[in-house]
């Protein structure tokens, strides 16, 4: 690695690689530091990405790394532990002790899905244990779908998944009881409600077949929907005074994120962010688009700085002191 870069991109998912590609094509020196743990790693396919519908997300990232590297971006495997401000940018330290400096930072570290504590659930995450109907609804259409309630948005989830199947069951688990209005909506849409707590999953031939209840009963189920809280991966930014904020949906906190403006700028000058670390709801194509926007905004900011420095240098060269310095050098 070089010592100094125009931009260090922290995170090598769709957002980070898109930002790196944009910046590298703008002839910026770019370093991508990637821990190799994308949020969608458990998923075999990605959807709603025009032109790459159904592709393996790992293949997209492999292609993205090749493309970014082809324009001169450097990529290393590692985790960033700290980021601190310097007089002319930032100093970034990796877990292995390596240090680099950058004029700007692009944070695309994603998030962590905090899954409910149900035995077997984590092992099926991204397979038959799902979250987003736009990512996976078509693949389980007309199947028996369960929705595991762990918070106040479970009814919303059940009603949404009803679009993909007429056989939806809401397991109240440790979530709240539906209100009278919600109960009427569920009944009108033919969504069954099970009050008992889910204690485990039933799997046969490496396929989810049902859920187990605290009563000892089992309920047929081919897909189980969860709505885990989202935790932004941003601890390393604490030294910059940049911390995740609560994100709400329908008046309820669904997790944390880094607030940014429309172009991805954070509240700390010189730091941009894109992808799931800013918006937990962003799908792959949305994260990629946000990375491009942030990359373009970063380049524009660097152009403005380059221009200010060039003007200052020109003025200094034309001043009596600058001319004196030139004569001494001659």
C-alpha positions in Angstrom: 0.0 0.0 0.0 1.0 3.6 -0.6 1.2 6.0 2.4 -1.3 8.5 1.3 -4.5 8.4 -0.9 -7.0 10.8 -2.1 -9.8 8.5 -0.7 -9.8 5.5 1.6 -13.0 3.5 1.1 -13.8 1.5 4.2 -15.9 -1.5 3.1 -15.8 -3.4 -0.2 -19.5 -4.2 -0.8 -21.6 -2.9 -3.7 -21.6 0.7 -2.3 -17.8 0.7 -1.6 -16.7 -0.8 -4.9 -19.1 1.5 -6.9 -17.7 4.5 -5.1 -14.1 3.2 -5.7 -14.8 2.6 -9.4 -16.2 6.1 -9.8 -13.3 7.7 -8.1 -10.6 5.6 -9.8 -12.2 6.5 -13.2 -11.8 10.1 -12.1 -8.1 9.5 -11.7 -8.1 9.6 -8.0 -5.8 7.4 -5.8 -8.1 5.1 -4.0 -7.6 2.4 -1.4 -10.5 0.0 -0.5 -10.2 -1.8 2.8 -12.6 -4.7 3.0 -13.2 -7.1 5.9 -14.8 -9.6 3.6 -18.1 -9.9 5.5 -20.9 -8.5 3.3 -24.3 -8.4 4.8 -25.8 -10.6 2.1 -23.0 -13.3 2.3 -25.5 -16.0 3.3 -27.7 -15.4 0.2 -27.1 -17.4 -2.9 -28.9 -14.9 -5.2 -29.6 -11.2 -5.4 -32.7 -9.7 -7.0 -34.1 -6.5 -8.5 -30.6 -5.6 -9.9 -31.4 -4.8 -13.5 -29.3 -6.9 -15.9 -28.0 -9.2 -13.0 -31.3 -10.6 -11.7 -30.7 -13.8 -9.8 -26.9 -13.5 -9.8 -24.8 -14.7 -6.9 -23.9 -11.5 -4.9 -20.3 -12.9 -4.4 -19.9 -12.9 -8.2 -21.0 -9.3 -8.4 -18.3 -8.3 -5.8 -15.6 -10.3 -7.6 -16.4 -8.5 -10.8 -16.5 -5.2 -9.0 -13.1 -5.7 -7.5 -11.6 -6.5 -10.9 -13.2 -3.5 -12.5 -12.1 -1.1 -9.7 -8.6 -2.5 -9.8 -8.5 -2.2 -13.6 -8.7 1.6 -13.2 -6.0 1.7 -10.6 -7.8 1.3 -7.2 -5.9 -0.7 -4.6 -7.8 -3.3 -2.6 -6.7 -4.9 0.7 -8.4 -7.4 3.0 -8.6 -6.0 6.5 -10.6 -4.2 9.1 -10.3 -0.5 10.0 -10.1 -0.1 13.8 -9.7 3.7 14.1 -9.9 6.8 12.0 -8.6 10.2 13.2 -8.4 13.6 11.8 -5.1 15.1 10.7 -4.2 18.6 9.4 -4.9 17.7 5.8 -7.3 14.7 6.1 -7.5 11.5 8.0 -5.3 8.8 9.4 -6.7 5.3 9.2 -5.4 2.3 11.2 -6.1 -1.3 10.3 -6.4 -4.2 12.7 -3.0 -5.6 11.7 -1.3 -2.3 12.6 -0.9 -0.8 9.1 -1.6 2.9 8.8 -2.4 5.1 5.8 -3.6 8.6 5.4 -6.3 10.0 3.1 -7.7 13.4 2.1 -11.2 12.0 2.3 -13.1 8.9 3.6 -15.9 6.9 2.2 -17.6 4.7 4.7 -19.5 1.7 3.3 -19.2 -0.8 6.1 -22.8 -1.9 6.1 -24.6 -3.2 9.1 -25.2 -6.2 11.4 -28.6 -7.9 11.6 -29.3 -8.7 15.2 -31.3 -11.9 14.8 -33.7 -13.2 17.4 -32.5 -15.8 19.8 -34.3 -18.8 18.4 -32.3 -22.1 18.0 -31.5 -22.9 14.4 -32.6 -19.5 13.1 -29.1 -18.1 12.3 -28.2 -21.2 10.4 -31.1 -20.7 8.0 -30.6 -16.9 7.7 -30.6 -15.8 4.0 -32.0 -19.2 2.9 -35.5 -19.8 4.3 -35.2 -17.3 7.2 -35.9 -14.0 5.4 -36.4 -10.3 5.9 -37.2 -8.4 2.7 -40.1 -9.6 0.5 -38.7 -7.7 -2.5 -35.4 -9.6 -2.1 -37.0 -13.1 -1.6 -40.8 -12.9 -1.9 -41.0 -14.3 -5.4 -38.8 -17.3 -4.5 -41.3 -18.4 -1.8 -44.5 -17.4 -3.5 -47.5 -19.5 -2.6 -45.5 -21.3 0.1 -46.5 -21.4 3.8 -44.8 -18.3 5.2 -44.4 -17.6 8.9 -43.8 -14.1 10.3 -42.0 -14.1 13.7 -43.1 -11.1 15.7 -40.3 -9.5 17.8 -41.6 -5.9 17.7 -44.4 -3.5 16.8 -43.9 -3.8 13.0 -44.7 -7.5 12.7 -48.3 -6.9 11.6 -47.0 -4.6 8.8 -44.7 -7.4 7.8 -47.4 -10.0 7.7 -49.7 -7.9 5.6 -46.9 -7.1 3.2 -45.9 -10.8 2.8 -49.5 -11.6 2.1 -48.9 -10.2 -1.3 -46.7 -13.2 -2.2 -48.7 -16.0 -0.5 -52.2 -16.7 0.7 -50.8 -18.9 3.5 -49.2 -16.5 6.0 -49.1 -17.1 9.7 -48.1 -14.5 12.3 -46.3 -16.0 15.3 -46.7 -13.5 18.1 -43.6 -15.0 19.8 -42.4 -12.2 22.1 -44.0 -9.3 20.1 -47.0 -7.3 21.2 -50.6 -8.4 20.8 -52.2 -6.9 17.7 -54.6 -4.0 18.3 -58.2 -4.4 17.5 -57.8 -2.7 14.1 -54.7 -4.8 13.3 -56.6 -8.0 14.3 -59.4 -7.1 11.9 -56.9 -6.4 9.1 -55.2 -9.7 9.7 -58.5 -11.6 9.7 -59.7 -9.8 6.6 -56.5 -10.9 4.7 -56.8 -14.5 6.0 -53.6 -14.3 8.0 -53.6 -16.8 10.9 -52.3 -15.7 14.3 -50.5 -18.0 16.7 -49.9 -16.7 20.2 -47.4 -19.3 21.4 -43.6 -18.6 21.5 -41.5 -20.2 18.8 -38.7 -22.3 20.4 -37.0 -23.8 17.3 -37.0 -24.7 13.7 -37.7 -28.0 12.0 -35.4 -28.8 9.1 -35.6 -31.9 6.8 -33.1 -32.6 4.0 -31.5 -29.2 4.5 -34.8 -27.4 4.0 -37.1 -25.6 6.5 -40.3 -27.5 7.0 -41.8 -26.0 10.1 -41.5 -24.3 13.5 -41.7 -25.7 16.9 -43.8 -24.0 19.6 -43.4 -23.8 23.4 -46.5 -26.0 23.7 -44.7 -28.8 21.9 -46.8 -28.3 18.7 -45.3 -27.8 15.3 -46.6 -25.6 12.5 -45.8 -26.2 8.8 -43.7 -23.4 7.4 -41.4 -23.2 4.3 -40.2 -19.7 5.0 -39.9 -17.7 8.2 -39.8 -13.9 8.1 -37.9 -11.9 10.8 -37.4 -8.2 11.3 -34.1 -7.9 13.2 -32.8 -4.6 14.5 -30.0 -3.2 12.3 -26.8 -2.0 13.9 -24.5 0.2 11.7 -20.9 -0.9 11.6 -19.3 2.4 12.5 -17.5 2.1 15.9 -14.2 3.0 14.3 -15.5 6.5 13.6 -15.8 7.4 17.3 -12.5 9.3 17.2 -14.0 11.7 14.6 -17.0 12.3 16.8 -19.2 10.5 14.3 -21.7 8.1 15.8 -24.7 6.2 14.5 -28.2 7.6 15.2 -31.4 5.8 15.7 -33.5 5.1 12.6 -37.2 5.1 12.8 -40.0 3.6 10.6 -43.6 4.3 11.4 -42.6 5.9 14.7 -40.6 2.8 15.8 -36.9 2.5 16.1 -35.6 -0.2 13.7 -31.9 0.2 14.3 -29.1 2.6 13.8 -27.5 4.3 10.8 -25.1 7.1 9.8 -27.2 10.1 8.7 -26.1 11.6 5.4 -27.3 14.2 2.9 -28.6 13.4 -0.6 -25.0 13.0 -1.8 -23.8 10.9 1.1 -22.0 13.6 3.1 -22.0 13.0 6.9 -21.9 15.7 9.5 -18.1 15.5 9.6 -16.4 17.4 6.8 -14.5 15.1 4.5 -16.4 11.9 5.5 -19.0 10.4 3.2 -21.0 7.3 3.6 -23.2 5.1 1.4 -25.0 1.8 1.4 -26.6 -0.1 4.3 -24.6 1.8 6.9 -26.7 4.8 6.0 -30.0 3.0 4.9 -30.7 -0.5 6.2 -33.5 -0.8 3.6 -31.2 -0.3 0.6 -31.0 -3.3 -1.7 -27.9 -4.1 -3.7 -28.7 -1.9 -6.6 -29.6 1.0 -4.3 -26.4 0.6 -2.4 -24.4 0.6 -5.6 -26.2 3.8 -6.8 -25.5 5.5 -3.5 -21.8 4.6 -3.8 -21.6 6.2 -7.3 -23.3 9.4 -6.0 -21.0 9.6 -3.0 -17.9 9.0 -5.2 -18.9 11.8 -7.6 -19.5 14.1 -4.6 -16.2 13.3 -3.1 -14.4 14.0 -6.4 -16.2 17.3 -6.7 -15.1 18.2 -3.2 -11.5 17.3 -4.0 -11.6 19.3 -7.2 -12.8 22.3 -5.2 -9.9 21.8 -2.8 -7.4 21.3 -5.6 -8.6 24.6 -7.2 -8.3 26.5 -3.9 -4.7 25.2 -3.4 -3.8 26.1 -6.9 -5.1 29.6 -6.6 -3.3 30.1 -3.3 -0.1 28.9 -4.9 -0.5 31.2 -7.9 -1.1 34.2 -5.6 1.9 33.3 -3.5 4.1 33.0 -6.6 2.9 36.5 -7.8 3.5 38.1 -4.4 6.8 40.0 -3.5 7.7 37.2 -1.1 6.9 34.5 -3.8 9.0 36.3 -6.3 11.8 36.6 -3.8 11.6 32.9 -3.1 11.8 32.2 -6.8 14.9 34.3 -7.2 16.6 32.5 -4.3 15.8 29.1 -5.9 17.1 30.4 -9.2 
